[in-house]
């Protein structure tokens, strides 16, 4: 019997993000999922190695990789729409749950024990879930920084909103990232290479 799980996930590349805004660089949900997984792994590594927290970066990355998988059925609903009022958000959460159940139905039964929790977003409010959420917000912030660096002022307000959301998290791992790693996103490829050229 054929199972369509992976074929559905590969279609995430066709779902564009930021549909309400003028983009200088298109982004799809597959790219966002990959970036969020990178960031979740990095934030947990910072938390573990710099702040002595008991975190599993690999588990965080896996959870982040699937955090928007249901959008293969729902599409990407912009944050201002989802959070316009509590009723819309509640209805969206119901829709998201139904989409997760549908997607889980495409997983080979022998693999459901692994992918079920990732798709159904079980325990998403636990400690690891905080890092995945932080990574998700951080990726939105980095998108804004990249767009503004390309001269696209469309993302100016969104950047301020993401900065407020990141500050509200109160996570030293995020602050460390923002001071050490985020500034590079405002640089050109030539500017990034300058220190390397100076060392040779």
Backbone as CSV, one residue per row, in Angstrom:
resi,resn,N_x,N_y,N_z,CA_x,CA_y,CA_z,C_x,C_y,C_z
1,UNK,0.836,-1.198,0.000,0.000,0.000,0.000,0.876,1.256,0.000
2,UNK,0.515,2.216,-0.812,1.291,3.448,-0.893,0.899,4.409,0.227
3,UNK,1.900,5.070,0.803,1.665,6.124,1.771,2.248,7.430,1.240
4,UNK,1.499,8.496,1.362,1.854,9.748,0.699,2.520,10.775,1.618
5,UNK,2.913,10.352,2.808,3.453,11.258,3.823,4.562,12.163,3.274
6,UNK,5.610,11.574,2.743,6.750,12.360,2.294,6.412,13.218,1.074
7,UNK,5.579,12.695,0.194,5.177,13.472,-0.985,4.443,14.745,-0.555
8,UNK,3.604,14.631,0.484,2.927,15.823,1.001,3.945,16.811,1.578
9,UNK,4.875,16.314,2.391,5.843,17.212,3.019,6.690,17.945,1.981
10,UNK,7.026,17.275,0.906,7.817,17.917,-0.138,7.052,19.057,-0.811
11,UNK,5.726,19.050,-0.689,4.926,20.104,-1.297,4.940,21.397,-0.469
12,UNK,5.552,21.370,0.701,5.691,22.589,1.497,6.489,23.656,0.747
13,UNK,7.297,23.227,-0.205,8.094,24.195,-0.976,7.229,25.049,-1.895
14,UNK,5.988,24.628,-2.129,5.091,25.394,-2.996,4.264,26.424,-2.233
15,UNK,4.333,26.402,-0.915,3.499,27.288,-0.096,4.322,28.505,0.317
16,UNK,3.959,29.652,-0.225,4.717,30.870,0.046,4.295,31.509,1.357
17,UNK,5.275,32.089,2.021,5.048,32.837,3.257,4.981,34.333,2.946
18,UNK,4.559,35.114,3.943,4.545,36.574,3.854,3.665,37.067,2.710
19,UNK,2.521,36.447,2.538,1.667,36.748,1.387,1.043,38.145,1.435
20,UNK,0.992,38.763,2.594,0.402,40.100,2.694,1.411,41.215,2.438
21,UNK,2.674,40.825,2.209,3.727,41.832,2.115,4.489,41.726,0.798
22,UNK,5.024,42.876,0.375,5.874,42.893,-0.814,7.245,42.361,-0.415
23,UNK,7.670,41.303,-1.079,8.933,40.642,-0.751,9.983,40.908,-1.822
24,UNK,11.205,41.176,-1.405,12.291,41.210,-2.382,12.858,39.810,-2.573
25,UNK,12.655,38.943,-1.569,13.104,37.547,-1.640,11.945,36.647,-1.221
26,UNK,11.496,35.807,-2.118,10.409,34.884,-1.796,10.891,33.859,-0.778
27,UNK,9.973,33.395,0.057,10.298,32.359,1.031,9.132,31.386,1.086
28,UNK,9.430,30.096,1.112,8.369,29.104,1.221,8.445,28.396,2.573
29,UNK,7.445,27.600,2.870,7.343,26.963,4.186,8.448,25.928,4.395
30,UNK,8.883,25.269,3.314,9.978,24.299,3.463,11.256,25.003,3.908
31,UNK,11.553,26.161,3.309,12.735,26.925,3.710,12.618,27.374,5.166
32,UNK,11.454,27.893,5.507,11.232,28.353,6.880,11.403,27.214,7.886
33,UNK,10.890,26.042,7.555,11.002,24.890,8.456,12.465,24.509,8.669
34,UNK,13.226,24.514,7.595,14.650,24.206,7.696,15.375,25.238,8.557
35,UNK,15.100,26.513,8.304,15.755,27.568,9.082,15.357,27.504,10.555
36,UNK,14.090,27.214,10.820,13.635,27.116,12.210,14.310,25.942,12.911
37,UNK,14.495,24.845,12.189,15.198,23.696,12.772,16.653,24.054,13.091
38,UNK,17.316,24.771,12.175,18.690,25.224,12.432,18.748,26.089,13.686
39,UNK,17.823,27.036,13.773,17.821,27.978,14.892,17.472,27.290,16.206
40,UNK,16.523,26.356,16.174,16.166,25.629,17.397,17.355,24.819,17.901
41,UNK,18.053,24.174,16.978,19.247,23.402,17.355,20.289,24.333,17.967
42,UNK,20.491,25.473,17.340,21.493,26.435,17.809,21.128,27.020,19.167
43,UNK,19.867,27.412,19.341,19.445,27.985,20.630,19.594,26.973,21.760
44,UNK,19.244,25.722,21.488,19.390,24.687,22.524,20.853,24.382,22.810
45,UNK,21.687,24.455,21.779,23.126,24.251,21.995,23.692,25.383,22.840
46,UNK,23.277,26.606,22.552,23.699,27.751,23.369,23.227,27.546,24.816
47,UNK,21.965,27.151,24.967,21.420,26.932,26.306,22.165,25.853,27.064
48,UNK,22.491,24.769,26.373,23.198,23.657,27.016,24.656,23.994,27.310
49,UNK,25.367,24.506,26.288,26.815,24.676,26.411,27.237,25.954,27.130
50,UNK,26.408,27.014,27.035,26.776,28.277,27.671,26.074,28.495,29.002
51,UNK,24.854,27.967,29.136,24.066,28.242,30.338,23.766,26.998,31.172
52,UNK,24.334,25.860,30.794,24.228,24.646,31.596,22.834,24.045,31.688
53,UNK,21.987,24.299,30.692,20.634,23.745,30.724,20.635,22.325,30.148
54,UNK,19.720,21.520,30.644,19.584,20.150,30.132,18.637,20.174,28.935
55,UNK,19.213,20.327,27.772,18.437,20.444,26.541,19.005,19.486,25.498
56,UNK,18.139,19.008,24.616,18.554,18.121,23.535,18.373,18.860,22.210
57,UNK,19.449,19.434,21.654,19.333,20.176,20.402,18.759,19.348,19.252
58,UNK,19.090,18.047,19.216,18.605,17.200,18.128,17.082,17.041,18.178
59,UNK,16.544,16.859,19.372,15.081,16.743,19.514,14.392,18.063,19.155
60,UNK,15.012,19.153,19.546,14.438,20.462,19.214,14.413,20.667,17.706
61,UNK,15.499,20.280,17.037,15.571,20.438,15.584,14.509,19.591,14.898
62,UNK,14.315,18.365,15.371,13.299,17.490,14.777,11.907,18.086,14.957
63,UNK,11.629,18.576,16.150,10.317,19.166,16.390,10.097,20.398,15.516
64,UNK,11.143,21.223,15.389,11.037,22.439,14.581,10.846,22.113,13.100
65,UNK,11.475,21.044,12.648,11.376,20.661,11.245,9.934,20.386,10.833
66,UNK,9.125,19.918,11.784,7.738,19.560,11.491,6.730,20.581,12.021
67,UNK,7.200,21.706,12.551,6.288,22.591,13.275,5.218,23.218,12.383
68,UNK,5.468,23.336,11.097,4.476,23.892,10.171,4.030,22.874,9.120
69,UNK,4.226,21.605,9.394,3.907,20.566,8.406,2.443,20.585,7.986
70,UNK,1.554,20.960,8.899,0.123,20.970,8.573,-0.231,22.003,7.509
71,UNK,0.665,22.948,7.257,0.383,23.976,6.263,0.330,23.418,4.844
72,UNK,0.734,22.160,4.683,0.573,21.532,3.380,-0.912,21.414,3.033
73,UNK,-1.780,21.418,4.060,-3.225,21.394,3.847,-3.880,22.751,4.105
74,UNK,-3.389,23.484,5.092,-4.045,24.749,5.466,-3.498,25.946,4.710
75,UNK,-2.300,25.816,4.146,-1.605,26.971,3.610,-1.040,27.791,4.757
76,UNK,-0.297,28.820,4.419,0.280,29.700,5.436,-0.690,30.842,5.696
77,UNK,-1.293,30.841,6.858,-2.218,31.906,7.227,-1.422,32.981,7.968
78,UNK,-1.372,34.197,7.449,-0.539,35.242,8.054,-0.903,35.497,9.518
79,UNK,0.102,35.803,10.309,-0.085,36.058,11.738,-1.140,37.127,12.024
80,UNK,-1.161,38.257,11.300,-2.202,39.258,11.598,-3.620,38.720,11.406
81,UNK,-3.781,37.768,10.500,-5.101,37.165,10.292,-5.427,36.205,11.430
82,UNK,-4.478,35.316,11.736,-4.687,34.312,12.790,-4.994,34.955,14.132
83,UNK,-4.280,36.024,14.441,-4.382,36.629,15.772,-5.276,37.863,15.794
84,UNK,-6.121,38.017,14.774,-7.008,39.179,14.713,-7.981,39.204,15.888
85,UNK,-8.520,38.031,16.226,-9.369,37.934,17.422,-9.352,36.496,17.926
86,UNK,-9.736,36.272,19.185,-9.648,34.934,19.777,-10.462,33.875,19.033
87,UNK,-11.593,34.253,18.450,-12.429,33.279,17.745,-11.718,32.749,16.507
88,UNK,-11.081,33.651,15.749,-10.342,33.227,14.556,-9.199,32.307,14.959
89,UNK,-8.462,32.666,16.015,-7.345,31.850,16.468,-7.818,30.473,16.915
90,UNK,-8.926,30.427,17.656,-9.471,29.150,18.113,-9.881,28.273,16.936
91,UNK,-10.539,28.886,15.949,-10.941,28.133,14.761,-9.729,27.633,13.985
92,UNK,-8.691,28.471,13.937,-7.482,28.045,13.232,-6.833,26.865,13.946
93,UNK,-6.811,26.896,15.271,-6.217,25.773,16.020,-6.983,24.476,15.748
94,UNK,-8.302,24.570,15.647,-9.104,23.387,15.305,-8.749,22.891,13.907
95,UNK,-8.630,23.815,12.975,-8.273,23.467,11.601,-6.892,22.818,11.556
96,UNK,-5.984,23.371,12.322,-4.623,22.846,12.388,-4.622,21.413,12.930
97,UNK,-5.436,21.172,13.973,-5.525,19.817,14.551,-6.071,18.826,13.531
98,UNK,-7.103,19.225,12.801,-7.680,18.346,11.778,-6.665,18.070,10.663
99,UNK,-5.920,19.086,10.282,-4.883,18.904,9.262,-3.800,17.954,9.745
100,UNK,-3.437,18.060,11.027,-2.429,17.164,11.596,-2.924,15.720,11.590
101,UNK,-4.187,15.537,11.937,-4.753,14.185,11.919,-4.756,13.617,10.498
102,UNK,-5.106,14.463,9.538,-5.105,14.016,8.142,-3.697,13.640,7.695
103,UNK,-2.708,14.472,8.030,-1.329,14.196,7.642,-0.815,12.938,8.335
104,UNK,-1.151,12.776,9.607,-0.734,11.581,10.334,-1.308,10.319,9.684
105,UNK,-2.495,10.438,9.089,-3.100,9.303,8.402,-2.325,8.853,7.177
106,UNK,-1.398,9.693,6.699,-0.583,9.327,5.539,0.745,8.683,5.945
107,UNK,1.037,8.657,7.240,2.290,8.082,7.737,2.168,6.561,7.765
108,UNK,3.175,5.835,7.277,3.137,4.379,7.413,2.936,3.993,8.878
109,UNK,2.009,3.087,9.177,1.692,2.751,10.580,2.915,2.376,11.399
110,UNK,3.889,1.751,10.762,5.093,1.324,11.483,5.925,2.508,11.977
111,UNK,5.695,3.688,11.391,6.479,4.878,11.743,5.687,5.902,12.558
112,UNK,4.419,5.605,12.794,3.535,6.568,13.453,3.982,6.911,14.876
113,UNK,4.633,5.973,15.548,5.094,6.239,16.910,6.108,7.366,16.969
114,UNK,6.894,7.517,15.913,7.878,8.598,15.850,7.264,9.898,15.353
115,UNK,6.483,9.805,14.274,6.000,11.025,13.628,4.697,11.566,14.206
116,UNK,3.936,10.707,14.889,2.697,11.178,15.513,2.906,12.344,16.458
117,UNK,3.801,12.218,17.432,4.033,13.335,18.363,4.561,14.591,17.669
118,UNK,5.350,14.431,16.621,5.883,15.596,15.907,4.785,16.323,15.144
119,UNK,3.861,15.563,14.561,2.796,16.167,13.769,1.669,16.716,14.629
120,UNK,1.356,16.030,15.721,0.232,16.435,16.566,0.636,17.522,17.561
121,UNK,1.914,17.913,17.528,2.432,18.984,18.382,2.171,18.707,19.855
122,UNK,2.363,17.446,20.228,2.174,17.071,21.631,3.254,17.727,22.486
123,UNK,2.855,18.138,23.664,3.771,18.756,24.637,4.476,19.979,24.049
124,UNK,3.771,20.726,23.185,4.415,21.869,22.558,4.680,23.006,23.540
125,UNK,4.045,22.965,24.705,4.251,24.027,25.686,5.307,23.663,26.723
126,UNK,6.052,22.568,26.510,7.100,22.188,27.439,8.348,23.040,27.191
127,UNK,9.423,22.747,27.899,10.642,23.557,27.796,11.208,23.548,26.374
128,UNK,11.247,22.382,25.750,11.762,22.297,24.386,10.880,23.091,23.423
129,UNK,9.587,23.069,23.687,8.655,23.834,22.861,8.934,25.329,22.907
130,UNK,9.401,25.822,24.053,9.759,27.243,24.168,10.888,27.594,23.205
131,UNK,11.843,26.681,23.062,12.974,26.938,22.178,12.562,26.874,20.712
132,UNK,11.652,25.965,20.391,11.143,25.886,19.016,10.372,27.165,18.682
133,UNK,9.546,27.615,19.618,8.792,28.855,19.404,9.742,30.041,19.246
134,UNK,10.770,30.087,20.078,11.755,31.168,19.976,12.448,31.133,18.620
135,UNK,12.764,29.940,18.144,13.408,29.796,16.835,12.481,30.261,15.720
136,UNK,11.205,29.948,15.842,10.204,30.363,14.859,10.129,31.891,14.791
137,UNK,10.086,32.525,15.937,10.041,33.990,15.992,11.343,34.587,15.462
138,UNK,12.437,33.973,15.847,13.751,34.459,15.419,13.903,34.390,13.904
139,UNK,13.365,33.341,13.291,13.449,33.255,11.832,12.641,34.378,11.176
140,UNK,11.495,34.714,11.743,10.724,35.847,11.231,11.501,37.151,11.351
141,UNK,12.164,37.320,12.488,12.986,38.516,12.699,14.107,38.598,11.657
142,UNK,14.784,37.472,11.414,15.891,37.463,10.456,15.407,37.726,9.031
143,UNK,14.202,37.278,8.721,13.608,37.601,7.419,13.448,39.122,7.288
144,UNK,12.950,39.755,8.342,12.772,41.210,8.329,14.107,41.927,8.167
145,UNK,15.112,41.473,8.891,16.444,42.081,8.797,16.979,41.965,7.373
146,UNK,16.826,40.788,6.772,17.326,40.571,5.408,16.598,41.453,4.405
147,UNK,15.274,41.557,4.563,14.498,42.389,3.646,14.890,43.866,3.784
148,UNK,15.029,44.336,5.005,15.419,45.734,5.223,16.812,46.012,4.693
149,UNK,17.710,45.037,4.837,19.071,45.202,4.325,19.084,45.274,2.807
150,UNK,18.058,44.686,2.183,17.931,44.745,0.719,17.181,46.000,0.279
151,UNK,16.871,46.883,1.230,16.208,48.140,0.903,14.695,48.078,0.886
152,UNK,14.124,46.995,1.397,12.672,46.839,1.387,12.087,47.308,2.715
153,UNK,11.572,48.529,2.754,11.020,49.114,3.979,9.698,48.489,4.396
154,UNK,9.144,47.649,3.567,7.882,46.972,3.879,7.941,46.224,5.213
155,UNK,9.145,45.816,5.615,9.310,44.976,6.793,9.740,45.749,8.043
156,UNK,9.726,47.077,8.001,10.197,47.878,9.132,9.340,47.681,10.378
157,UNK,8.037,47.759,10.230,7.147,47.576,11.382,7.210,46.141,11.890
158,UNK,7.244,45.203,10.970,7.322,43.787,11.366,8.591,43.529,12.170
159,UNK,9.701,44.156,11.782,10.943,43.975,12.536,10.775,44.447,13.976
160,UNK,10.178,45.611,14.159,9.967,46.125,15.524,9.077,45.168,16.320
161,UNK,8.053,44.645,15.688,7.164,43.709,16.372,7.891,42.424,16.764
162,UNK,8.727,41.924,15.876,9.499,40.723,16.201,10.509,41.013,17.315
163,UNK,11.111,42.182,17.299,12.047,42.545,18.378,11.333,42.550,19.729
164,UNK,10.115,43.073,19.757,9.334,43.083,21.000,9.005,41.663,21.455
165,UNK,8.623,40.811,20.507,8.300,39.422,20.846,9.527,38.673,21.371
166,UNK,10.679,38.923,20.760,11.905,38.274,21.213,12.300,38.758,22.604
167,UNK,12.172,40.054,22.849,12.497,40.597,24.173,11.574,40.021,25.232
168,UNK,10.301,39.839,24.885,9.320,39.312,25.837,9.605,37.868,26.235
169,UNK,10.367,37.152,25.427,10.694,35.758,25.763,11.582,35.675,27.005
170,UNK,12.415,36.698,27.214,13.296,36.697,28.378,14.276,35.539,28.386
171,UNK,14.785,35.181,27.216,15.704,34.042,27.096,17.124,34.545,26.821
172,UNK,18.069,34.270,27.712,19.445,34.723,27.478,20.054,34.121,26.211
173,UNK,19.581,32.926,25.823,20.077,32.313,24.588,19.745,33.176,23.375
174,UNK,18.542,33.739,23.380,18.126,34.613,22.281,18.952,35.892,22.300
175,UNK,19.158,36.459,23.483,19.964,37.682,23.586,21.389,37.442,23.086
176,UNK,21.960,36.293,23.447,23.314,35.935,22.999,23.348,35.837,21.476
177,UNK,22.339,35.181,20.910,22.252,35.050,19.458,22.163,36.419,18.791
178,UNK,21.296,37.274,19.328,21.081,38.590,18.725,22.338,39.453,18.768
179,UNK,23.145,39.306,19.807,24.353,40.139,19.907,25.525,39.556,19.125
180,UNK,25.582,38.224,18.993,26.741,37.585,18.380,26.542,37.154,16.931
181,UNK,25.372,36.647,16.606,25.159,36.023,15.302,24.244,36.809,14.360
182,UNK,23.259,37.487,14.913,22.284,38.185,14.063,22.869,39.347,13.255
183,UNK,23.833,40.115,13.782,24.337,41.261,13.005,24.881,40.900,11.625
184,UNK,25.358,39.691,11.463,25.896,39.266,10.168,24.849,39.280,9.068
185,UNK,23.579,39.175,9.442,22.510,39.142,8.451,22.309,40.499,7.764
186,UNK,22.942,41.536,8.303,22.838,42.862,7.689,24.023,43.157,6.780
187,UNK,24.887,42.160,6.578,26.108,42.364,5.801,25.982,41.744,4.409
188,UNK,26.741,42.314,3.462,26.818,41.738,2.129,27.793,40.561,2.154
189,UNK,27.809,39.774,1.074,28.738,38.645,1.003,30.187,39.125,1.040
190,UNK,30.456,40.275,0.438,31.820,40.824,0.471,32.205,41.242,1.886
191,UNK,31.256,41.844,2.603,31.533,42.241,3.986,31.755,41.031,4.869
192,UNK,31.003,39.962,4.627,31.205,38.741,5.408,32.594,38.157,5.174
193,UNK,33.094,38.278,3.953,34.373,37.677,3.603,35.567,38.507,4.029
194,UNK,35.366,39.775,4.360,36.508,40.648,4.689,37.401,40.116,5.808
195,UNK,36.828,39.687,6.949,37.725,39.165,8.004,38.529,37.949,7.551
196,UNK,37.908,37.100,6.703,38.612,35.920,6.202,39.777,36.346,5.331
197,UNK,39.575,37.357,4.489,40.641,37.819,3.607,41.768,38.431,4.425
198,UNK,41.413,39.069,5.544,42.440,39.689,6.374,43.313,38.678,7.087
199,UNK,42.819,37.450,7.258,43.580,36.432,7.967,44.542,35.693,7.040
200,UNK,44.376,35.819,5.713,45.216,35.048,4.797,46.463,35.818,4.404
